[in-house]
Amino acid sequence: MNANRLKLLGILLLVATALVPVFAHSRFILHMFTLIFFYIALSSAWNIPVFGGKMSLGHAAFFGLGGYTAAILYVKYAVSPWIGLAAAVLVALIGGAVMTLPLIRLRGPFFTLASIAFAEALRMIAIDWRSMTNGSVGLNIPFRPGFAQLTFQSGMPFFYISLLLAVVVVVIAHKIRYSALGYHLQASASNDEAAQALGVNTKKAHFIAFLWSSGLSGLIGAFYVFFIYVVEPNLIFSLTLFSLQPALNGIIGGIGTIWGPVIGAIVMTPLGEYLRFYLGTIQQGLNYVVYGVVLIVTVNFIPGGIISLIKLKVLKSKGASGSVIKTKEAA
Amino acid sequence: MPILSVRNLSKRFGGLKAINDVSFEILHGEIVGLIGPNGAGKTTLFNLISGILTPDSGDVILEGTSLKSFSPVKRSLMGLGRTFQIVRPFSMSVLENVMVPILARDPNIARARAAAFEILSLLRLEQYADAHPDNLTLALRKRIEVARALATRPKLLMLDEVLAGLNPTEISENLPIIRQVRDQGITVLIIEHLMDALMAVSERVLAMDQGALIANGTPAEVTSNECVIKAYLGEEDPAC
């Protein structure tokens, strides 16, 4: 399978996916696909700083900032959701800058831990700032269907909105990866001191990567709130749903690669939902046990993620040497 | 005006005087060798000049500008290039490794690719452009390290043991590279243990021992210097 045929296959898959609502009218199926698209977008946005080796477990912060901004503007100030989206990006960008500037010096696990604290702090603020956020009760998006209100009768519009969002984020991630910024991030992840000695301003590269990542996460969060009609601190700033999950998708799919988070989201979202429905009812938390086993097995036996298995297959069929894998996708 | 002046540079690590009041100058277009036994402070000196370490006292001056307040990134952009003794290739293809410093100066990918390929050809590395450095020999990885440093378009290039650990054939293959660097009009400061190799390329040699500069002269002068011989043989001599 060469690059062109892979590209063709990708386009065919995309077209087939876009046609799903034509054939499947089940609300459940559309909902599942929409959720997958949201997670593809969020996982890919999370993945941008990972090109530079910075793994955040606090992306719920940007997701939630975006969600809250759009919801508060719409519910409290009757601002159009479409303007709210722009405001959401702006607030998430500010959040990204505020978090990254002090934390950028921290390496590896220290950065990751600090990012968790940042998201948790925002969750606490959202609970306590009742006059603005309505506390733990949260804010409901009134059901007034219409394009201007970003609220729809059927599940179809959000299927396409989230699909478009996923495509846009993946394309941006791809552009960044193969730009000067992408190479600087990869160089910093390999050896930050050597990169600096070659004149690469690695701190600036990490900062810009985080701005892209947080801004996009804020946009996704804002759309998500209109998809589920509610914003509530424990949901939107949820550590498991929007900080850990995008990271797990990236790790299981293939960390620091373009397609890893996409594959991770496609595999893990239905699995997570399925486990929650069938195991979560037998014994609360049992779904997380199974989930944890999947994660441990992946990290132990296929550290390169699912994508490394696919690449191996493609290369074997081509009869190429193993070095190509490292060349193209190592991060 | 010298291209580089090192003035009364000192650096302590706890109780150890790693660099003790070192001063010297390097002129435009020179190839200067830096020798000394293990632990003499050669690499520490490179780290102080390139800004990875901050000196306790003293100053480094590049073409009349004090580098005191400049980060390693800024120093590299000002024309101070270096290689690392322990090679540090990035986890990407050889060509992409060389593209990284070029992209730090001009973000255009197509131009960076072309310029990187040119540098690879200069160092006869073009056939390894798409290879991953981990799969190459130490000799080739050392050459990539030089290619990457050259890609920063340095005025002064500091080479840290680019021949160490290589067999005689590899040395004879890599030695011309140092001359090629000079032929580009780049001033070179080179740390090397292999005296023959160093003598073959350098016009002037600095010798260090226990953090201090103990000799500065032509290769013949330095190798016949009493203090240098004693430093290498490990004798204590209060006169040195």
Interface residues (C-beta under 8 A of the other chain):
Chain A: Y178 S179 A180 L181 Y183 H184 Q186 A187 A189 S190 N191 E193 A194 A195 Q196 A197 L198 G199 V200 N201 T202 S323 V324 K326 T327 A330 A331
Chain B: S50 I52 S71 P72 V73 S76 L77 R82 F84 R88 P89 F90 S91 M92 S93 E96 M99 V100 P101 L103 A104 R105 P107 N108 I109 A112 D130 A131 H132 D134 N135 R148 A149 A151 T152
